[in-house]
Amino acid sequence: MPSLIRARQVGRSAGCITNLRQVGLSAQLYWDDHGRTFPERILRTNGGWQYWFGWLADGREGDREFDSTQGPLWPYLQDRHVTICPALNRASPQFKAKIRGAAYGYAYNLLVGPRGSPGLVPSSFRQPSGLAVFTDGGQVNDFQSPASPERPMLEEFYFFDTNRLNATVHFRHARRAQVWFSDGHVAATRPEPDSLDRRLPGEVIGRLPASEVVP
């Protein structure tokens, strides 16, 4: 059984690495065409917001509409199957859905594409091989039904940064998160010390080291 569990973990990590490589390559193609990274939140339209990963409607948690074709990556990616990490257990009773079906299991660096900004010029990155752009996303929710302070739940989350009040990286691969760096490679990273959210035992949610997040 331990060997089988390890084999499954390795397989899920390999699938996640493949996904992140495809998402990252799509981002690079977008950047090449537009000269800049895409912003975190693009525009308000049709009763919702267009984000970097697609259009997300307003509405009740778990019943919100989602359209990935309205995201900036769609012309380069066009494959919904790579957007959910195989290690994200959406069948868990502790998982809280945000929309009808999963949207994205990955998070984007808010310091690369901040709100209200057209995004950075990739050539401005100080150390591309050490700058995390996409990683395994997730956060603890205890403020939206069916979650509550007495019943915190895991949900998708689509951004990460260095804010010490935020813990939005899901270290779901044997206490590591897979990370796509802006030079194109993927590597597993441990959480920043003392960054873990302790409200949901069994899930490792925290922040990436700040040295990997700041452009």
Order of alpha helices (4+ residues) and beta strands (2+ residues): alpha-beta-beta-beta-beta-alpha-beta-beta-beta-beta-beta-beta-beta-beta-beta
